[in-house]
């Protein structure tokens, strides 16, 4: 301080030259109980012209082995861009030594005539490679997805083709769609096909068409071959009714017609019919390339009712109540013979018996207007209630289904002003709240004394924020050694100064109850809080708590300290059986070049 050495610290001098140029990156040495001493990011960076760059790196761990990394980013404006990363590691643990790899990348290519190609890769040899990842989504990942998609415009529609591969890291299984292809003709007026005009009597009649080709594969084998991924079906030797590898293929096309119009300006009516046809590679009887179909018809109607109430006095100046009744009737013939066909991917047919479904719905919402004149405020959809019930008219025994309800309360955010006394002052306090309740009623058990409520799910979120006062208890005095000659210091820098900044607390709560909300089956609460303790200290905290089992699922705390052009960041997190802490000290001007970090994690 003032050219007087206070302590010595080991350092390495590296170039911080601006711009893209070849060179070694700043390594990150450290220690934790799991890896022992380590050096991460021993890496060399090489840029290639203006199109790409390459990074080759190595992590060395005293106890757990090593890990090599390769990353490249590339782009050519108006043509393509992408990123590819690969890693290979030697992992040493109590179970022995293993070698694992990971490959991740994405590529976007713009082709002529507004055609595009997108590729996303995400493969690993084993989940072990992500167990020590700093990224929570990676360390907790269960599924990895890779895909290829091709999109080409055809007139005012698009042809989509591609493939998807999903890998289950927990159960060591996979499923794929290879290939999948679809083409859809969006809803268009029929008069365009017939050469008519919008004034024709059939102007409200519209049609749509789509076709889809899909091949799916489910791989449950522990050691699949290449043919298992492509087409081969393999039975489980221990269970003749179960496939270890199962593939299906099919082509489905759907044609629909609909007629929509408004009767006398208030009643909305819509009639529609649809027809589906599917070709399957096989059915459950073993027949090859079989054909199936289904069709249905429906009619729907709805209208709106409005009610207004005005108030001359009080905070509420007006209330608007909107009621939207709906009714629908759909008919589906008997398609139980379609149970001989498989349903997979986007290929399916109706397999139920004859149905005539009559449905009723009632949507209600209340809108409030608060204040008057310049202080007027609207609360749109403050309260909404939606109810549904349907019946199968062909069903003799208990044709009516359960009644479902959804109630939402969304008052939004309110400014509560300022709270103060002689010792403290809280300014700009804002309170926000919203909640939702869904439930069903058993139609045949409802009584006057028992509403037969079932399957209740309730969720609510409350958020409060504002400006909290604090004291700058230890302000540094000006360094008079470097004070300009003749300049006078008129302010007493040692005097505490009252400052303010934002604080925020958010609480989310949800529960599920088969019968009574007072006896829930599951109940959880999440808390997120942030607070600026002083001018330079900030604190954040979050947790996830199971109220039913009284178990803390996860929590995290983070403390940051601004040190002028440096910053200290200390964090601790716990999730399931893992805990992790990290101490990071970096220069805010050169956060990658001047950076010191130590961390540790452990399973207990």
C-alpha positions as CSV (number, residue, x, y, z in Angstrom):
1,X,0.0,0.0,0.0
2,X,1.5,3.3,-1.1
3,X,4.4,1.3,-2.5
4,X,5.0,-0.5,0.9
5,X,4.8,-4.4,0.4
6,X,2.3,-6.0,2.8
7,X,2.4,-9.6,1.6
8,X,3.8,-11.6,-1.3
9,X,1.6,-13.9,-3.5
10,X,2.8,-16.4,-6.2
11,X,1.9,-15.2,-9.6
12,X,2.3,-15.9,-13.3
13,X,2.6,-13.2,-15.9
14,X,0.4,-13.7,-19.0
15,X,-0.3,-11.4,-21.9
16,X,-3.6,-9.5,-21.8
17,X,-3.3,-8.3,-25.3
18,X,-6.7,-7.4,-26.8
19,X,-8.1,-9.0,-29.9
20,X,-8.0,-12.5,-31.3
21,X,-4.5,-14.0,-31.4
22,X,-2.8,-17.4,-30.6
23,X,-1.6,-18.0,-27.1
24,X,-2.0,-19.9,-23.9
25,X,-5.0,-19.2,-21.6
26,X,-4.8,-18.6,-17.9
27,X,-4.8,-21.9,-16.0
28,X,-6.7,-22.3,-12.7
29,X,-4.8,-24.1,-10.0
30,X,-6.6,-25.2,-6.8
31,X,-7.3,-27.9,-4.3
32,X,-10.4,-29.9,-3.1
33,X,-10.8,-33.0,-1.0
34,X,-12.1,-35.0,-4.0
35,X,-9.5,-34.2,-6.7
36,X,-6.7,-33.1,-4.4
37,X,-4.3,-30.6,-6.0
38,X,-5.4,-29.7,-9.5
39,X,-4.7,-27.4,-12.4
40,X,-7.6,-26.8,-14.8
41,X,-7.7,-25.1,-18.2
42,X,-4.1,-25.7,-19.3
43,X,-5.2,-24.6,-22.7
44,X,-3.9,-23.2,-26.0
45,X,-6.1,-20.9,-28.1
46,X,-5.8,-20.6,-31.9
47,X,-8.0,-18.3,-34.1
48,X,-8.4,-19.2,-37.8
49,X,-8.9,-16.0,-39.9
50,X,-12.3,-14.4,-39.1
51,X,-14.3,-17.6,-39.3
52,X,-13.3,-19.9,-36.5
53,X,-11.3,-20.5,-33.3
54,X,-9.9,-23.6,-31.6
55,X,-9.1,-24.3,-28.0
56,X,-7.3,-27.4,-26.8
57,X,-7.1,-27.9,-23.1
58,X,-6.1,-30.3,-20.3
59,X,-7.2,-30.6,-16.6
60,X,-4.8,-32.5,-14.3
61,X,-6.1,-33.8,-11.0
62,X,-3.9,-35.4,-8.3
63,X,-6.3,-38.0,-7.1
64,X,-8.9,-38.5,-9.9
65,X,-6.9,-38.5,-13.2
66,X,-7.1,-36.1,-16.1
67,X,-9.5,-34.7,-18.7
68,X,-8.8,-33.3,-22.1
69,X,-11.0,-30.9,-23.9
70,X,-11.4,-29.6,-27.5
71,X,-13.7,-26.7,-28.5
72,X,-14.2,-24.9,-31.7
73,X,-16.6,-22.0,-32.7
74,X,-17.2,-21.1,-36.3
75,X,-19.4,-18.7,-38.3
76,X,-19.8,-17.4,-41.8
77,X,-22.3,-14.6,-41.9
78,X,-25.5,-15.4,-43.9
79,X,-24.3,-19.0,-44.4
80,X,-23.6,-21.0,-41.3
81,X,-22.5,-21.0,-37.6
82,X,-22.0,-23.5,-35.0
83,X,-20.0,-24.9,-32.1
84,X,-18.4,-28.3,-31.3
85,X,-16.9,-29.5,-28.0
86,X,-15.4,-32.9,-27.2
87,X,-13.8,-34.3,-24.1
88,X,-12.0,-37.5,-23.0
89,X,-11.1,-38.3,-19.5
90,X,-9.4,-40.9,-17.2
91,X,-11.4,-41.2,-14.0
92,X,-9.9,-42.8,-10.9
93,X,-12.2,-43.7,-8.0
94,X,-12.8,-46.4,-5.4
95,X,-14.4,-48.6,-8.1
96,X,-11.4,-48.6,-10.3
97,X,-10.3,-46.7,-13.4
98,X,-12.6,-45.8,-16.3
99,X,-12.3,-43.9,-19.5
100,X,-15.2,-41.7,-20.7
101,X,-15.9,-39.3,-23.5
102,X,-18.5,-36.7,-24.3
103,X,-19.4,-34.9,-27.6
104,X,-21.7,-31.8,-27.8
105,X,-22.3,-29.5,-30.7
106,X,-24.7,-27.5,-32.8
107,X,-24.8,-26.3,-36.4
108,X,-27.1,-24.0,-38.3
109,X,-26.9,-23.7,-42.1
110,X,-28.9,-21.4,-44.3
111,X,-29.4,-22.9,-47.7
112,X,-30.9,-21.4,-50.9
113,X,-34.6,-20.7,-51.2
114,X,-35.1,-20.1,-47.5
115,X,-34.2,-23.7,-46.7
116,X,-32.3,-24.4,-43.4
117,X,-30.5,-27.3,-41.8
118,X,-30.0,-27.6,-38.0
119,X,-27.9,-30.2,-36.1
120,X,-27.7,-30.7,-32.4
121,X,-25.4,-33.3,-30.9
122,X,-25.2,-34.5,-27.2
123,X,-23.6,-37.8,-26.6
124,X,-21.7,-39.3,-23.6
125,X,-20.3,-42.7,-23.0
126,X,-21.4,-42.7,-19.4
127,X,-23.1,-40.2,-16.9
128,X,-19.8,-40.3,-14.8
129,X,-18.4,-37.6,-17.1
130,X,-20.9,-35.1,-15.8
131,X,-21.0,-36.0,-12.1
132,X,-18.3,-33.4,-11.1
133,X,-19.7,-30.7,-13.5
134,X,-20.1,-27.2,-12.2
135,X,-23.3,-26.8,-14.3
136,X,-26.3,-28.1,-12.3
137,X,-28.2,-29.0,-15.4
138,X,-25.4,-31.3,-16.4
139,X,-24.8,-32.9,-13.0
140,X,-28.5,-33.7,-12.6
141,X,-29.2,-34.6,-16.2
142,X,-31.3,-37.7,-16.9
143,X,-31.9,-37.4,-20.7
144,X,-29.6,-36.3,-23.5
145,X,-31.2,-35.4,-26.9
146,X,-29.5,-35.2,-30.3
147,X,-31.4,-34.1,-33.5
148,X,-31.1,-33.2,-37.1
149,X,-33.8,-31.1,-38.8
150,X,-34.3,-29.9,-42.4
151,X,-36.9,-27.3,-43.3
152,X,-37.8,-26.4,-46.8
153,X,-40.6,-24.0,-48.0
154,X,-43.1,-25.3,-50.5
155,X,-45.4,-22.5,-51.5
156,X,-46.9,-21.1,-48.3
157,X,-46.2,-24.3,-46.4
158,X,-43.1,-26.1,-45.1
159,X,-41.7,-29.6,-45.5
160,X,-40.0,-30.7,-42.3
161,X,-37.7,-33.7,-42.1
162,X,-35.2,-34.9,-39.5
163,X,-34.2,-37.4,-36.8
164,X,-34.2,-37.4,-33.0
165,X,-32.1,-39.6,-30.6
166,X,-32.9,-39.6,-26.9
167,X,-30.5,-41.2,-24.4
168,X,-31.7,-42.2,-20.8
169,X,-28.6,-41.8,-18.6
170,X,-30.3,-43.3,-15.5
171,X,-31.9,-46.5,-17.0
172,X,-29.3,-46.9,-19.8
173,X,-31.9,-47.0,-22.6
174,X,-32.6,-45.0,-25.7
175,X,-35.3,-44.2,-28.2
176,X,-35.1,-42.6,-31.6
177,X,-37.1,-41.2,-34.5
178,X,-35.2,-41.9,-37.7
179,X,-36.4,-40.6,-40.0
180,X,-39.4,-38.4,-39.3
181,X,-41.0,-36.3,-42.0
182,X,-44.1,-34.1,-42.1
183,X,-45.9,-31.7,-44.4
184,X,-48.9,-29.6,-43.4
185,X,-51.2,-27.5,-45.4
186,X,-52.7,-24.9,-43.0
187,X,-56.4,-24.1,-42.8
188,X,-57.4,-22.5,-46.1
189,X,-60.8,-21.4,-47.5
190,X,-62.4,-23.9,-49.9
191,X,-63.4,-21.1,-52.4
192,X,-59.7,-20.8,-53.3
193,X,-59.7,-24.4,-54.6
194,X,-63.0,-23.9,-56.5
195,X,-62.0,-20.5,-58.0
196,X,-64.8,-18.7,-56.2
197,X,-64.7,-15.5,-54.2
198,X,-65.0,-14.5,-50.5
199,X,-68.6,-13.6,-51.1
200,X,-69.7,-17.1,-52.1
201,X,-72.2,-19.0,-50.0
202,X,-69.5,-21.5,-48.9
203,X,-67.0,-18.7,-48.0
204,X,-66.9,-19.9,-44.4
205,X,-66.0,-23.4,-45.4
206,X,-62.3,-24.3,-44.8
207,X,-60.0,-27.3,-45.2
208,X,-56.7,-28.5,-43.9
209,X,-54.4,-31.5,-44.7
210,X,-51.2,-32.9,-43.2
211,X,-49.1,-36.0,-43.8
212,X,-46.5,-37.5,-41.5
213,X,-44.0,-40.3,-41.9
214,X,-42.4,-41.7,-38.7
215,X,-40.0,-44.5,-37.8
216,X,-39.4,-45.1,-34.0
217,X,-37.1,-47.4,-32.2
218,X,-36.9,-48.3,-28.5
219,X,-33.6,-49.8,-27.4
220,X,-33.6,-51.5,-24.0
221,X,-30.7,-53.8,-24.7
222,X,-27.5,-53.3,-22.6
223,X,-25.3,-54.0,-25.6
224,X,-27.1,-52.9,-28.8
225,X,-25.6,-53.5,-32.3
226,X,-25.7,-51.2,-35.2
227,X,-28.7,-53.0,-36.7
228,X,-30.5,-52.6,-33.4
229,X,-30.4,-48.9,-34.0
230,X,-31.4,-49.1,-37.7
231,X,-34.3,-51.6,-37.8
232,X,-33.7,-55.0,-36.1
233,X,-36.4,-56.2,-33.6
234,X,-35.1,-58.3,-30.7
235,X,-37.2,-60.3,-28.2
236,X,-36.3,-60.6,-24.6
237,X,-35.0,-64.2,-24.1
238,X,-36.5,-64.2,-20.5
239,X,-39.9,-62.8,-21.6
240,X,-41.5,-63.7,-24.9
241,X,-44.0,-60.8,-24.6
242,X,-41.3,-58.1,-24.3
243,X,-39.0,-56.6,-26.8
244,X,-35.5,-55.6,-26.0
245,X,-35.3,-53.7,-29.2
246,X,-38.6,-52.6,-30.9
247,X,-39.1,-50.7,-34.1
248,X,-42.2,-49.3,-35.8
249,X,-42.8,-47.4,-39.0
250,X,-45.9,-45.8,-40.5
251,X,-47.4,-43.0,-42.7
252,X,-50.4,-41.0,-41.6
253,X,-52.5,-38.5,-43.4
254,X,-55.3,-36.3,-42.1
255,X,-57.9,-34.3,-44.0
256,X,-60.3,-32.0,-42.3
257,X,-63.2,-29.7,-43.2
258,X,-64.8,-27.0,-41.0
259,X,-67.4,-24.3,-41.3
260,X,-67.4,-21.3,-38.9
261,X,-69.8,-18.4,-38.8
262,X,-71.4,-15.9,-36.4
263,X,-75.2,-16.1,-36.1
264,X,-76.9,-12.8,-35.5
265,X,-73.7,-11.2,-34.3
266,X,-73.6,-13.0,-30.9
267,X,-73.6,-16.8,-31.4
268,X,-70.4,-18.4,-32.6
269,X,-71.0,-21.7,-34.4
270,X,-68.5,-24.2,-35.8
271,X,-69.0,-27.6,-37.5
272,X,-66.1,-29.9,-38.5
273,X,-65.3,-33.4,-39.8
274,X,-62.0,-35.1,-40.1
275,X,-60.6,-38.3,-41.7
276,X,-57.3,-40.1,-40.9
277,X,-55.7,-42.9,-42.7
278,X,-52.5,-44.8,-41.6
279,X,-50.3,-47.4,-43.2
280,X,-48.4,-49.5,-40.6
281,X,-45.3,-51.7,-41.2
282,X,-47.1,-54.4,-39.2
283,X,-49.9,-55.1,-36.8
284,X,-50.1,-57.1,-33.6
285,X,-51.2,-60.2,-35.6
286,X,-47.9,-60.1,-37.6
287,X,-49.4,-58.9,-40.9
288,X,-47.2,-56.7,-42.9
289,X,-48.0,-53.2,-44.3
290,X,-51.6,-53.0,-43.1
291,X,-54.0,-50.1,-43.4
292,X,-56.3,-48.5,-40.8
293,X,-58.5,-45.3,-40.6
294,X,-60.8,-43.3,-38.3
295,X,-63.0,-40.3,-38.6
296,X,-65.2,-38.0,-36.5
297,X,-67.6,-35.1,-36.6
298,X,-68.3,-32.3,-34.1
299,X,-70.3,-29.1,-33.6
300,X,-69.5,-26.4,-31.2
301,X,-71.2,-23.1,-30.0
302,X,-70.3,-20.3,-27.7
303,X,-71.3,-16.7,-26.8
304,X,-70.4,-14.0,-24.3
305,X,-72.4,-12.2,-21.7
306,X,-71.1,-9.0,-20.0
307,X,-72.1,-7.3,-16.8
308,X,-70.9,-3.9,-15.5
309,X,-71.2,-2.3,-12.1
310,X,-70.1,1.3,-11.4
311,X,-69.3,2.8,-8.0
312,X,-69.3,6.6,-7.3
313,X,-67.4,6.2,-4.0
314,X,-64.6,4.0,-2.7
315,X,-61.4,2.7,-4.2
316,X,-63.2,0.5,-6.7
317,X,-64.7,2.5,-9.5
318,X,-66.0,-0.3,-11.7
319,X,-66.3,-4.1,-12.0
320,X,-66.8,-6.0,-15.2
321,X,-68.0,-9.6,-15.2
322,X,-67.7,-11.7,-18.4
323,X,-69.4,-15.1,-18.8
324,X,-68.5,-17.3,-21.7
325,X,-70.7,-20.5,-22.0
326,X,-69.6,-23.2,-24.4
327,X,-71.3,-26.4,-25.6
328,X,-70.0,-29.1,-27.9
329,X,-71.1,-32.4,-29.4
330,X,-68.7,-34.8,-31.1
331,X,-69.3,-38.2,-32.7
332,X,-66.8,-41.0,-33.0
333,X,-67.9,-44.4,-34.5
334,X,-66.7,-47.7,-33.1
335,X,-63.0,-48.2,-33.8
336,X,-62.2,-51.0,-31.3
337,X,-60.8,-53.0,-34.2
338,X,-58.0,-50.5,-34.4
339,X,-56.5,-52.1,-31.2
340,X,-54.7,-54.5,-33.6
341,X,-52.6,-51.5,-34.6
342,X,-49.6,-50.0,-32.7
343,X,-49.5,-46.4,-31.7
344,X,-46.1,-44.8,-31.7
345,X,-44.4,-41.4,-32.3
346,X,-46.8,-39.2,-34.2
347,X,-48.6,-42.2,-35.7
348,X,-51.8,-43.3,-34.0
349,X,-55.5,-44.1,-34.6
350,X,-58.5,-44.0,-32.3
351,X,-59.1,-47.3,-30.6
352,X,-62.2,-46.6,-28.5
353,X,-65.8,-47.8,-28.9
354,X,-68.6,-45.7,-30.3
355,X,-68.9,-42.3,-28.6
356,X,-71.1,-39.3,-28.7
357,X,-69.5,-36.8,-26.3
358,X,-71.5,-33.9,-25.1
359,X,-69.5,-31.2,-23.3
360,X,-70.3,-28.1,-21.4
361,X,-68.0,-25.3,-20.3
362,X,-68.4,-22.1,-18.4
363,X,-65.6,-19.5,-18.4
364,X,-65.9,-16.5,-16.1
365,X,-63.6,-13.6,-15.3
366,X,-63.9,-10.5,-13.2
367,X,-62.0,-7.3,-14.2
368,X,-61.6,-4.4,-11.7
369,X,-61.0,-0.7,-12.2
370,X,-59.4,1.1,-9.3
371,X,-59.2,4.9,-8.7
372,X,-60.4,7.6,-11.0
373,X,-58.9,10.1,-13.4
374,X,-55.2,10.1,-13.6
375,X,-54.8,7.6,-10.7
376,X,-57.0,5.0,-12.5
377,X,-55.6,1.5,-12.6
378,X,-57.1,-1.6,-14.3
379,X,-56.8,-5.1,-13.0
380,X,-57.6,-7.4,-16.0
381,X,-58.6,-10.9,-15.2
382,X,-58.1,-10.4,-11.4
383,X,-60.3,-13.4,-10.8
384,X,-61.1,-16.2,-13.3
385,X,-63.1,-19.4,-12.9
386,X,-63.3,-22.1,-15.6
387,X,-65.5,-25.2,-15.3
388,X,-65.8,-28.2,-17.6
389,X,-67.9,-31.4,-17.7
390,X,-68.7,-33.9,-20.5
391,X,-70.7,-37.1,-21.0
392,X,-70.6,-40.0,-23.4
393,X,-74.2,-40.4,-24.5
394,X,-73.7,-44.0,-25.6
395,X,-72.5,-45.1,-22.2
396,X,-75.3,-46.6,-20.2
397,X,-73.6,-46.8,-16.8
398,X,-72.5,-43.4,-15.4
399,X,-72.1,-41.5,-18.7
400,X,-71.0,-38.2,-17.1
401,X,-67.4,-37.6,-16.2
402,X,-66.0,-35.6,-13.4
403,X,-66.5,-31.8,-13.2
404,X,-63.2,-29.9,-13.4
405,X,-62.6,-26.4,-12.1
406,X,-59.7,-24.0,-12.3
407,X,-59.7,-20.9,-10.2
408,X,-57.0,-18.2,-10.5
409,X,-56.4,-15.0,-8.5
410,X,-53.9,-12.6,-10.1
411,X,-54.0,-9.2,-8.4
412,X,-50.5,-8.3,-9.8
413,X,-48.1,-5.9,-8.0
414,X,-49.0,-3.1,-5.6
415,X,-46.9,-0.3,-4.3
416,X,-47.2,-0.2,-0.5
417,X,-45.3,3.1,-0.1
418,X,-42.9,3.7,2.8
419,X,-42.7,2.3,6.3
420,X,-40.6,4.3,8.7
421,X,-40.0,5.1,12.4
422,X,-37.2,6.8,14.3
423,X,-34.7,3.9,13.7
424,X,-35.3,2.7,10.1
425,X,-37.1,3.4,6.9
426,X,-38.2,1.0,4.1
427,X,-39.0,2.8,0.9
428,X,-40.7,1.8,-2.4
429,X,-42.2,-1.4,-1.0
430,X,-43.9,-3.5,-3.7
431,X,-46.0,-6.5,-3.0
432,X,-47.0,-9.1,-5.7
433,X,-49.2,-12.1,-5.4
434,X,-50.9,-14.8,-7.6
435,X,-52.4,-18.1,-6.9
436,X,-54.3,-20.9,-8.7
437,X,-56.4,-23.8,-7.6
438,X,-57.5,-26.8,-9.7
439,X,-59.8,-29.6,-8.6
440,X,-62.4,-32.1,-9.8
441,X,-65.8,-33.1,-8.4
442,X,-67.1,-36.7,-8.7
443,X,-70.4,-36.2,-10.5
444,X,-72.1,-39.3,-8.9
445,X,-71.0,-38.6,-5.3
446,X,-72.0,-35.0,-5.0
447,X,-74.5,-34.2,-2.3
448,X,-75.7,-31.1,-0.5
449,X,-73.5,-31.9,2.5
450,X,-70.6,-33.3,0.4
451,X,-69.3,-31.6,-2.8
452,X,-67.2,-34.7,-3.5
453,X,-64.0,-32.7,-4.2
454,X,-61.0,-34.7,-5.5
455,X,-57.5,-34.1,-6.9
456,X,-56.9,-30.6,-5.6
457,X,-53.7,-28.8,-6.6
458,X,-53.0,-25.4,-5.2
459,X,-50.0,-23.1,-6.0
460,X,-49.2,-19.6,-4.9
461,X,-46.4,-17.1,-5.2
462,X,-45.8,-14.0,-3.1
463,X,-43.0,-11.5,-3.8
464,X,-42.1,-8.4,-1.8
465,X,-39.3,-6.0,-2.7
466,X,-38.2,-2.5,-1.8
467,X,-35.3,-0.3,-0.7
468,X,-33.5,-1.2,2.5
469,X,-31.4,1.3,4.5
470,X,-27.9,0.5,5.7
471,X,-24.9,2.4,7.0
472,X,-21.5,2.7,5.4
473,X,-19.9,2.0,8.8
474,X,-16.3,1.8,7.6
475,X,-15.8,4.2,4.8
476,X,-12.1,4.5,3.8
477,X,-10.5,7.9,4.4
478,X,-9.0,9.7,1.4
479,X,-5.4,8.9,0.7
480,X,-3.8,12.3,1.4
481,X,-0.4,11.2,0.2
482,X,-1.7,11.5,-3.4
483,X,-3.9,14.5,-2.8
484,X,-3.4,17.2,-5.4
485,X,-1.3,20.1,-4.2
486,X,-3.5,22.9,-2.8
487,X,-6.7,20.8,-2.9
488,X,-8.7,21.1,0.3
489,X,-10.7,18.2,1.8
490,X,-14.0,19.6,3.0
491,X,-15.8,16.4,3.8
492,X,-15.2,14.2,6.8
493,X,-14.9,10.8,5.2
494,X,-15.1,8.9,8.4
495,X,-18.7,10.0,9.0
496,X,-21.2,7.1,8.4
497,X,-23.4,7.7,5.4
498,X,-26.9,6.3,5.0
499,X,-27.5,4.6,1.7
500,X,-30.2,2.4,0.2
501,X,-30.6,-0.3,-2.4
502,X,-33.0,-3.0,-3.5
503,X,-34.0,-6.1,-1.6
504,X,-36.3,-8.9,-2.7
505,X,-38.0,-11.9,-1.1
506,X,-40.0,-14.4,-3.2
507,X,-41.8,-17.4,-1.7
508,X,-43.5,-20.1,-3.8
509,X,-45.8,-22.7,-2.3
510,X,-47.6,-25.7,-3.8
511,X,-49.5,-28.7,-2.6
512,X,-51.5,-31.6,-3.9
513,X,-54.4,-33.2,-1.9
514,X,-56.6,-36.1,-3.1
515,X,-59.4,-34.9,-0.8
516,X,-58.8,-32.1,1.7
517,X,-56.3,-29.3,1.3
518,X,-55.8,-29.6,5.1
519,X,-54.4,-33.1,4.5
520,X,-52.1,-32.8,1.4
521,X,-50.2,-35.7,-0.1
522,X,-47.4,-33.5,-1.2
523,X,-46.4,-30.0,-0.2
524,X,-43.4,-27.9,-1.1
525,X,-42.0,-24.4,-0.6
526,X,-39.3,-22.5,-2.4
527,X,-37.6,-19.3,-1.1
528,X,-35.5,-16.8,-3.0
529,X,-34.1,-13.8,-1.2
530,X,-31.5,-11.1,-2.0
531,X,-30.3,-8.2,0.1
532,X,-27.6,-5.6,-0.1
533,X,-26.0,-5.6,3.4
534,X,-23.8,-2.6,2.8
535,X,-22.6,-0.5,-0.1
536,X,-20.2,-3.4,-1.1
537,X,-21.6,-6.5,0.5
538,X,-24.6,-8.4,-1.2
539,X,-26.2,-11.6,0.0
540,X,-28.5,-14.0,-1.8
541,X,-30.2,-17.2,-0.4
542,X,-32.5,-19.8,-1.9
543,X,-33.9,-23.1,-0.8
544,X,-36.4,-25.9,-1.6
545,X,-38.2,-27.5,1.3
546,X,-40.5,-30.4,1.4
547,X,-43.2,-29.4,4.0
548,X,-44.7,-32.9,4.0
549,X,-41.5,-34.8,5.0
550,X,-39.9,-31.8,6.6
551,X,-36.8,-32.3,4.5
552,X,-34.6,-29.6,3.0
553,X,-34.1,-30.7,-0.6
554,X,-31.6,-28.0,-1.6
555,X,-30.3,-24.7,-0.5
556,X,-27.7,-22.2,-1.6
557,X,-26.1,-19.1,-0.2
558,X,-23.9,-16.5,-1.9
559,X,-22.0,-13.6,-0.6
560,X,-20.3,-11.0,-2.9
561,X,-17.9,-8.2,-1.9
562,X,-17.0,-5.4,-4.3
563,X,-13.4,-4.4,-3.9
564,X,-13.2,-1.4,-6.3
565,X,-11.7,-3.1,-9.4
566,X,-11.8,-6.5,-7.8
567,X,-14.7,-8.7,-6.6
568,X,-14.9,-11.6,-4.1
569,X,-17.6,-14.2,-4.6
570,X,-18.2,-16.9,-2.0
571,X,-21.0,-19.5,-2.6
572,X,-22.2,-22.7,-0.9
573,X,-24.9,-25.0,-2.3
574,X,-26.4,-28.3,-1.1
575,X,-28.7,-30.6,-3.2
576,X,-29.7,-34.1,-2.3
577,X,-26.6,-35.8,-1.1
578,X,-24.1,-33.3,-2.6
579,X,-22.6,-30.1,-1.2
580,X,-20.4,-27.7,-3.0
581,X,-18.6,-24.5,-2.1
582,X,-16.7,-22.0,-4.3
583,X,-14.5,-19.0,-3.6
584,X,-13.8,-16.8,-6.5
585,X,-11.6,-13.7,-6.6
586,X,-11.3,-11.8,-9.9
587,X,-10.5,-8.5,-11.5
588,X,-13.6,-6.8,-12.9
589,X,-11.7,-5.3,-15.8
590,X,-9.9,-8.6,-16.7
591,X,-12.2,-11.3,-15.3
592,X,-10.6,-14.1,-17.4
593,X,-7.0,-13.0,-17.1
594,X,-6.9,-12.1,-13.4
595,X,-8.9,-14.8,-11.7
596,X,-8.3,-17.0,-8.7
597,X,-10.7,-19.8,-7.7
598,X,-10.9,-22.6,-5.3
599,X,-13.8,-25.0,-4.8
600,X,-14.7,-28.3,-3.2
601,X,-17.6,-30.7,-3.4
602,X,-18.5,-34.0,-1.8
603,X,-21.2,-36.6,-1.6
604,X,-22.2,-37.5,2.0
